[in-house]
Each structure stands twice: as structure tokens, then as C-alpha cells.
Amino acid sequence: MLPTPIVKDLDFDKVYEPSEDSFYLLDCFEIEKDFLVKKFTNQVPIITEIGTGSGIITTFLIQNILQDAIYITTDINPTACVSAKATLLHNCKKKAHLVDSTQMDLTSSIRNKTIDVLVFNPPYVPASEVPNLPTNDTDNKWLDLALLGGEDGMIITWKVLNNLENILSDEGVAYILFCARNKPVQVAEIMRQKGWEVTTIINKKAGWEVLSILRFNKH
Ligand SMILES: C[S@@+](CC[C@H](N)C(=O)[O-])C[C@H]1O[C@@H](n2cnc3c(N)ncnc32)[C@H](O)[C@@H]1O
């Protein structure tokens, strides 16, 4: 079993605390390690985690899965961007310079068709709406933004899926987490009809919820 990064001294009133969904993504990459290493043997891949939160997943990737890579992490929450860098520095100081932790909406400031590996544990809880962006750093709504995904919990995730063709490089691959209420079976079918290969890497109970992690790629 690969070591789990230590997340220390973070402000969990403002930043999503690693939970079962985060840990299932670590399991997912342990399963996918051989696939990813083989896929990117002859190149230095660009890896982007959207909504990096505490930074636990990106830190795990750089420590254990893809060490020769360039990482651009994004989060809409500025405190999360600081947390991600702190987690990296705490766990793997010598690799931290390979990670650019940036504040942005999804991948909006990253050039199209450059991301080779995309990772997203999105705000997936169904809610009447996606919360507005808090107006300042001290607003206590940042955690709502980490969790609530509007109708079917899918408003933010569909923004990414509908733009996946532009986000990913030609050889790119995306790992996205869903809960059962997001209807992942139907989502997979819609994406297959659009030409994506969709593979379920994880499908596991988490309390009363079932979480799935799907892999999307074209090649
Ligand atoms: C469920 S949390 C996951 C955090 C972390 N990746 C983990 O797995 O522990 C979702 C994250 O997405 C971020 N987020 C929400 N909407 C976003 C958006 N439009 N663009 C970038 N990040 C966003 C939140 O701030 C939060 O950090």
C-alpha cells in the first residue's frame, strides 16, 4: 500500500477536508499506476487536478504515481490554493517546484488541448443551485462551494465533461468522481455516444452513498 500524504495545520473551516471521496481517488491511482506510467513512458505529462482543496491527491500523485510530470492545480478557493502548496511542501519539498497551484475557475486559464491527465473530485451533492462565489476570503460559504453541485449534483461536472475534448490533449485521460445521485451510468452512456471510452475504476460504498470514479479517454 502506498503512503498517504499528511495534511497538516490546514483551515478546514474554509478548505475541504480529505474524506472518503478523496481517499477513493488515491485508491484509484494506485490501481491505475501501471496504466499511467506505461502511457506516459516517452513524455513528461501535464497533470491538472481541478479543485485541489487540501492538495492531498496531487501530493499523492507526485509522491507515488507520476514523478516526472508537470503539475498545474486549480481551485476557485484562494485558501485551498495556499493549502495545496503547504501540503506539498510538507510531504515532498524536493518536488514542490514541479507544481503550480493556481486560482481559477475549472481550467479556464489553461491553454486548450494541453492536459494529459485531468483529475476532478467535484462539488457533486445535488442542491437547488450552485452557490455564488463568496465575495471575500473570510466568507464561510467556501465549503458550500466545495460540496454543492446544483441539479443532480452535475452542473459543474457537466461543464467539464462538455468541454473535455478541448481540455485534454489528444492522448489525454480524465478521472472524475461521481456519487450515485449523479447517475454515472447514464453519464457514461452519453459520453460513449460522443466517442469517449469510459471505464469504471472504482465503484464503492461510502456510508450510505455509493461513489464511482470513471476514466474517460479517446486513445
Ligand atoms: C469535493 S472538494 C475536493 C477537494 C480535494 N480535491 C479532495 O478530493 O479532497 C471540491 C473542490 O473543488 C473546488 N471548486 C469548486 N468549484 C470550482 C470551480 N468552478 N473551479 C475550480 N475549483 C472549484 C472547491 O473549492 C473544492 O476545493
The ligand as an ORCA input file, in Angstrom:
! r2SCAN-3c Opt
* xyz 0 1
  C     -15.126     17.941     -3.100
  S     -13.843     19.173     -2.960
  C     -12.411     18.174     -3.378
  C     -11.123     18.665     -2.748
  C      -9.912     17.745     -2.955
  N      -9.631     17.578     -4.359
  C     -10.154     16.406     -2.324
  O     -10.505     15.464     -3.061
  O     -10.039     16.289     -1.095
  C     -14.136     20.174     -4.415
  C     -13.106     21.276     -4.639
  O     -13.444     21.950     -5.859
  C     -13.268     23.341     -5.705
  N     -14.119     24.009     -6.705
  C     -15.463     24.171     -6.694
  N     -15.870     24.806     -7.815
  C     -14.753     25.044     -8.553
  C     -14.517     25.664     -9.802
  N     -15.525     26.191    -10.528
  N     -13.244     25.754    -10.257
  C     -12.208     25.251     -9.520
  N     -12.375     24.646     -8.330
  C     -13.627     24.534     -7.847
  C     -13.656     23.611     -4.269
  O     -13.132     24.824     -3.778
  C     -13.071     22.369     -3.572
  O     -11.743     22.594     -3.166
*
